[in-house]
Amino acid sequence: MVESLLEPEDTPGRWTRAHIRATFTPDELWSHPSVVTALLGVPELQQRLDVAAARWRRQTDSDGLHPQRADLISRALDGVTLADLLWRGQESPQGRAQTRDLLLKLTEQTGPLV
């Protein structure tokens, strides 16, 4: 899904923005806690997730954003994903859109945050 959301090459932050958009795209199967819990017990799946996570990290690390900026966004996306699993449906659509838009806004500049 992430690759389908990519902007043209040589656009700083394109991988990070694609990851943000993918995180906020509803996926009913993967957002159901019982499905995720069951699948995380499958060693082969965990290995694939580890490989995918390493690939995503390489993509965002070489995305043209300052590492500080990329790391904050990545950790925020982890939090969004975890919140979706633990407190499913608790956040309003407007709140989700605001969080997504804020994270996207953070990719508009490439320098350090502070």
C-alpha positions as CSV (number, residue, x, y, z in Angstrom):
1,M,0.0,0.0,0.0
2,V,2.8,2.4,0.9
3,E,4.3,2.2,-2.6
4,S,0.9,3.1,-4.2
5,L,0.9,6.3,-2.1
6,L,4.4,7.5,-3.2
7,E,4.9,10.9,-4.7
8,P,7.4,11.4,-7.6
9,E,11.0,10.5,-7.0
10,D,13.4,13.1,-5.7
11,T,10.7,14.6,-3.5
12,P,12.1,14.9,0.1
13,G,9.8,13.1,2.6
14,R,7.9,11.1,0.0
15,W,8.4,7.8,1.8
16,T,7.5,9.3,5.2
17,R,4.3,10.9,3.7
18,A,3.4,7.6,2.1
19,H,3.8,5.8,5.5
20,I,1.7,8.5,7.2
21,R,-1.1,8.2,4.6
22,A,-1.0,4.4,4.8
23,T,-1.2,4.5,8.6
24,F,-4.4,6.6,8.4
25,T,-6.0,4.5,5.7
26,P,-8.6,2.3,7.2
27,D,-7.9,-1.4,7.0
28,E,-10.6,-3.3,8.9
29,L,-8.8,-6.7,9.0
30,W,-5.4,-5.4,10.3
31,S,-7.0,-3.0,12.8
32,H,-8.9,-5.7,14.7
33,P,-7.0,-6.6,17.9
34,S,-7.8,-10.3,17.9
35,V,-6.5,-10.8,14.3
36,V,-3.3,-8.9,15.1
37,T,-2.8,-10.8,18.4
38,A,-3.3,-14.2,16.7
39,L,-1.0,-13.4,13.8
40,L,1.8,-12.1,16.1
41,G,2.1,-15.6,17.5
42,V,3.2,-16.9,14.1
43,P,7.1,-16.8,14.0
44,E,7.2,-16.6,10.2
45,L,5.0,-13.5,10.2
46,Q,7.1,-11.9,12.9
47,Q,10.2,-12.4,10.8
48,R,8.4,-10.8,7.8
49,L,7.3,-7.9,10.0
50,D,10.9,-7.4,11.2
51,V,12.2,-7.3,7.6
52,A,9.4,-4.9,6.6
53,A,10.2,-2.7,9.6
54,A,13.9,-2.6,8.7
55,R,13.0,-1.7,5.1
56,W,10.6,1.1,6.2
57,R,13.3,2.5,8.5
58,R,15.9,2.5,5.6
59,Q,13.3,4.3,3.4
60,T,12.5,7.0,5.9
61,D,16.2,7.4,7.0
62,S,17.2,8.1,3.4
63,D,14.1,10.2,2.7
64,G,15.7,13.6,2.9
65,L,14.3,14.6,6.2
66,H,16.5,15.3,9.2
67,P,16.8,12.1,11.4
68,Q,15.2,13.9,14.3
69,R,12.2,14.8,12.3
70,A,11.9,11.3,10.7
71,D,12.3,9.6,14.1
72,L,9.5,11.7,15.8
73,I,7.1,11.0,12.9
74,S,7.9,7.3,13.0
75,R,7.3,7.1,16.7
76,A,4.1,9.0,16.4
77,L,2.9,6.6,13.7
78,D,3.7,3.7,16.1
79,G,1.6,5.4,18.7
80,V,-1.3,5.9,16.3
81,T,-1.1,2.2,15.3
82,L,-1.1,1.1,18.9
83,A,-3.9,3.4,19.9
84,D,-6.0,2.0,17.0
85,L,-5.5,-1.5,18.4
86,L,-6.1,-0.7,22.0
87,W,-8.7,2.1,21.8
88,R,-10.4,1.2,18.6
89,G,-13.0,3.8,17.5
90,Q,-12.3,6.2,20.4
91,E,-10.9,9.0,18.3
92,S,-13.2,11.1,16.1
93,P,-12.6,11.2,12.4
94,Q,-11.8,14.9,12.7
95,G,-9.2,14.1,15.4
96,R,-7.6,11.5,13.2
97,A,-7.5,13.8,10.2
98,Q,-5.9,16.6,12.4
99,T,-3.2,14.2,13.6
100,R,-2.6,13.0,10.0
101,D,-2.4,16.5,8.7
102,L,0.0,17.6,11.5
103,L,2.3,14.7,10.7
104,L,2.2,15.5,7.0
105,K,2.9,19.2,7.8
106,L,6.1,18.1,9.7
107,T,7.4,16.7,6.4
108,E,7.2,20.0,4.6
109,Q,10.5,21.1,6.0
110,T,13.6,18.9,6.0
111,G,15.7,20.4,8.9
112,P,15.8,19.5,12.6
113,L,12.8,20.2,14.7
114,V,14.7,22.1,17.4
